[in-house]
Amino acid sequence: MYDYCKNVHVVDHPMIQHKLSIIRDKNTGTKDFKDLVEEISMFMAYEVTRDLPLEEIEIETPICKTKAKMLSGKKLGVIPILRAGLGMVNGILKLVPAAKVGHIGIYRDPETLKPVEYYCKLPTDINERELIVVDPMLATGGSAVAAIYFLLQRGADIRNIKLVNLIAAPEGIKAVTEKYPEIEIFVAAVDERLNEHGYIVPGLGDAGDRLFGTK
Ligand code: URA
């Protein structure tokens, strides 16, 4: 738990921390980086889905009839913020294969510096779904705040939105929790700070470039 807000969860499982250290390393190549982002996302999804409701059903084992617990069918949506968020989707879908995937693309207007949505395609019933917004890096928080705002505008309920990042800067956590104090944020690490170029320190560099080999 991080002390900015009781809703910020630092998932510091040894498997996650080990894999995170490998992707931080500048010598880790694109394929390993992509695979590890997917694996870490799957581990994080395990924590993110911890409070999903269960229902009791009756089943028959080879031995006898018994009551057993199953997910009660709450619908989920995974919403990657383009482009780096795409790298987290498959890992989460491994755990929750029935989730629908929506996409949000945001850029910052160079003149107004305000976030502008350039692409948004969401499941039609987002107001009925628990939404997991994913982006590997929570830097200034600008994109996350904008993505959450766009989801709320389209009928999502803030109590049903969770933000999942691999690495966060304190500045990003502050920006999101100041704007949306009720949102739950899951991160694998909270790093020191942002540098003058908006990169997280120590971070892992540009997550999108490292995922897609564009650098
Ligand atoms: N986005 C990234 O990909 N890396 C950072 O360090 C900050 C924002």
Boltz pocket constraint, residues with backbone or C-beta under 6 A from the ligand:
constraints:
  - pocket:
      binder: B
      contacts: [[A, 84], [A, 137], [A, 139], [A, 198], [A, 199], [A, 200], [A, 201], [A, 203], [A, 204], [A, 205], [A, 206], [A, 207], [A, 208]]
      max_distance: 6.0
